[in-house]
Amino acid sequence: MLIVAVAWIYVVGLMALTETSIVAGIVTFLFYCVLPLGTLMYIAGTGKRKARRRAAALAAREAAQQDQAARE
């Protein structure tokens, strides 16, 4: 996935360089690269964020159980 993102940044960067003005190049880069790629990367990372959250909750639950067992 990362190589696709890098390739897309390269393509859109070249598109932005060929625009007639600096403002048009910046707008092209923002609307064709930064916003769509940011959205795509956010959606693609959803599973990893959920797994990390689940693992943290499980670790907290296990730590609480160990603390409770140590008190008894």
C-alpha positions as CSV (number, residue, x, y, z in Angstrom):
1,M,0.0,0.0,0.0
2,L,2.9,2.4,0.8
3,I,4.4,2.0,-2.7
4,V,1.1,2.9,-4.3
5,A,0.9,6.0,-2.1
6,V,4.4,7.1,-2.9
7,A,3.8,6.5,-6.6
8,W,0.6,8.6,-6.4
9,I,2.4,11.4,-4.6
10,Y,5.0,11.4,-7.4
11,V,2.4,11.5,-10.2
12,V,0.4,14.3,-8.6
13,G,3.5,16.2,-7.8
14,L,4.5,16.2,-11.4
15,M,0.9,17.3,-12.3
16,A,1.2,20.1,-9.9
17,L,4.6,21.2,-11.3
18,T,3.0,21.5,-14.8
19,E,0.2,23.8,-13.6
20,T,0.2,27.4,-15.0
21,S,0.5,29.1,-11.6
22,I,1.8,28.3,-8.1
23,V,-1.7,28.6,-6.6
24,A,-3.1,26.1,-9.2
25,G,-0.2,23.7,-8.4
26,I,-0.9,23.9,-4.7
27,V,-4.6,23.4,-5.1
28,T,-4.0,20.5,-7.5
29,F,-1.6,18.9,-5.0
30,L,-4.0,19.4,-2.1
31,F,-7.2,18.2,-3.8
32,Y,-5.7,15.4,-5.9
33,C,-3.1,14.1,-3.4
34,V,-3.3,15.2,0.2
35,L,-7.1,14.9,0.8
36,P,-7.8,11.6,-1.1
37,L,-4.6,9.9,0.1
38,G,-5.1,11.0,3.7
39,T,-8.7,9.6,3.5
40,L,-7.5,6.4,2.0
41,M,-4.7,5.9,4.5
42,Y,-7.1,6.6,7.4
43,I,-9.6,4.0,6.1
44,A,-6.9,1.5,5.4
45,G,-5.5,1.8,9.0
46,T,-8.9,1.3,10.7
47,G,-8.3,-2.4,11.3
48,K,-4.9,-1.8,12.9
49,R,-6.3,0.9,15.2
50,K,-9.1,-1.5,16.3
51,A,-6.7,-4.3,16.9
52,R,-4.4,-2.0,18.9
53,R,-7.4,-0.8,21.0
54,R,-8.5,-4.4,21.6
55,A,-5.0,-5.4,22.6
56,A,-4.7,-2.5,25.0
57,A,-8.1,-3.3,26.6
58,L,-7.1,-7.0,27.0
59,A,-3.7,-6.0,28.6
60,A,-5.5,-3.7,31.0
61,R,-8.0,-6.4,31.9
62,E,-5.2,-8.9,32.5
63,A,-3.3,-6.4,34.6
64,A,-6.4,-5.8,36.7
65,Q,-6.9,-9.5,37.2
66,Q,-3.3,-10.0,38.2
67,D,-3.6,-7.1,40.7
68,Q,-6.7,-8.6,42.2
69,A,-5.1,-12.0,42.5
70,A,-2.1,-10.5,44.2
71,R,-4.3,-8.8,46.8
72,E,-6.0,-12.1,47.7
